[in-house]
Amino acid sequence: MEQLSSLEVLQIEHEGVVGTIPSEIGNLGSLRILDLDFNSITGTIPEEIFSVITLQQLDVNNNKLTGTLSSAVGNLIDLRLIQLYENSMTGTIPSELGLCSDLSKFSLAFKSRNFSLILNIYHAFFLKIVVAEFFDNDITGTMPTQVCSLRTPPIGSGLLTGLTSDCALSSSGSPQIQCECCSACVA
């Protein structure tokens, strides 16, 4: 990996990659885009990735990742997109994610039941989020009005154009989340 220190884009998606993300990824000091989605990557997101302060896109959805999102994610101040859905990550979303002031798309599928964790992290930067996706998780209840108010007019007064949640009718006949302001619903 040291020979790749000037690499800016590492995009290996839909390639059937197995194994873990090596900790040496932290040696890629010029990396802007890490796109490893739709593979069979296991393990956790290595802590070393959060030392690559040039990273603008962390796209590791649709893998088999476990563990939690490190609070060191706040080091990625240029991060614009983070997609973590369709993994088996657990825990809470670190408040340090609010330090990523350029973030405009955030997609998660954490196994959590608590909407307050969403509000706790978004108060710092939710006004800049353009797309938010909260699906394939254990959250139930009603989408908070604070989140709905961040939708674009006429629904709200924010920049949020896309809001997706588990608000479609499920096999039980009722939605997992009641959402009057979502732009898309999945089951």
N, C-alpha and C positions, 0 to 999 in steps of 0.2 A: 504493500500500500504506500510505502514511502516514495516509491517511484511515481506515484500518481498524485503527488502533493499539489499540483496545479490543476487537477481535474475540477471542473465546475459543475458538470451534470453527470449524475450516475442514475441512469434510467434502465431498470431491468424489470419490466412488468409483463405479466401473462407468460412467463417463461418456465414455470414449474420449479423455481429455485427452492431448494430445501436447505435446512441448516439454520444457523443463527447469524445475526448481523455481527460481524467481528468488531471487537473494541478498537481495532486499528483504524476504524472509520474516522476516529477523532484526529487522525494525522492528515486528513484531507482538508487542509486549511483554507482552500479556495472554493470548496464545495458550496454551490448555491441551491441545487436541486437534488434531493434524494427521493427517487420514485421507485419503490419496490413493491407496488401493490399487485394483488392477484397472483400470489405465489404461495408457497407452503413454508414460510419462514417461521421458526419457533423461537422460544426464549423471550428475553426482554429487550426493550430498546436500550442499547448500551449507554451508560452514563457519559461516555466519551463523546457521543454525538453532540451533546449540549455544549461542548467547548468549541464547536465549529461555528463561530459567530457570524460567518458569512451566509449561513443557511437561510434560505427564503422559503423553501418548500420541503416539508416532511410528509411524504405520502406513503404510508405503510398499511393502508387498509386492505382488507381481504387476505389476511395471512392467519397465522396461528400464534400470534404474540400474546404473552401473558405479562403479569406484573402490573405495576402502576406507572403513571406518567411522572417522571422525576420533577421535583421543584426546580431543578437546574434548567428546565425549559425556558425560564425567564431570562437566561443568558442569550437566547436567540432573538435579539432585539429587532433584527431585520425579517423575522419570520412573517410570511404573508398567508401561508396556507398550511394547515395541519389536518390530516385525515387519518383517523385511527379506527374507524368503524370496521365491523366484521372481523374482530379479533376476540380474544378472551381476556382483555384487560379488566382490572378491577380497581377498587379504591375510589378516592375522590380526585377531582381535578384541582391541581395546585393553584393557589391564588397567584403565584408568580407568573402564570400564563398572562396575566394582566399587564406584565411588563413588555409584552410583544405588541408594541403600539401600532405596527403596520398590519397586524393580522386582519384579513378581510373574509376568510372562510375557515370555519371550524366545524369539523364533522366528528362526532363521537358516538361510541356505542359502549360506554362504560356500564358495567353491571351495577347500577346504583338505583335506589328508589327515591332519591331526594332531589326535588327541584331547587331547594335552597342552595345546593352546591353550585348549580348553574348561576343563580343570581349572585352568589358570593364572588365568583370570578369575573362575571361579566360587567359588574358595575364600573370597573376601571377602563374597559375598552369596548364595551358592547356598542357604543355609539358609532364605531367605525366598521363593525361587522356588516357585511353585505349578505352573506349566506350562512345560516346556522342550521345544523342538522342534528336532531336528537332522536334517533330511532335505533331499533334492535337493542334495547336495553330493558331494564326492569322498572323504569320510571312509570308511575301511574298517577292519575289525578287530573288536574286542570292546568293548562298552560297559564302561568302567572301573567297578570295584566301588565306587569312591568316589562315582560318580554314582548307582549303584543304591542305595547306603546312604541317599541323600537322599529316596528314595520314602517314601510314608506307610506305616505299619504295615499288614500284617505283613511287607511286603517290606523296609522300612528304618525309619529313625527320624526322617525329616524331614517337610516339608510338601509335597513334590513329589507332586501327584496325577496329573499327566499328563506322560508322557515318550514322545515320538514320535521314531522314527529310521527309516532305510532298512533295516529288519530283515525285511521281507517277501521271499519268494522272488522273485528277479529272473528275467529271461528266460534267464539262464545256469543257473538251477536252484538257486542258492544265494543267501543274503542278503548284502547289501553289509556289513551290521553284524550281528554276533551280539549279541543283547540278550535276556537272560533276564528283565529287569525292566521292559521297555517296556510301556506301556499301549496303544500303538497302533503298528503297523508299516505302512510304505508301501514301495513298490518304485520 
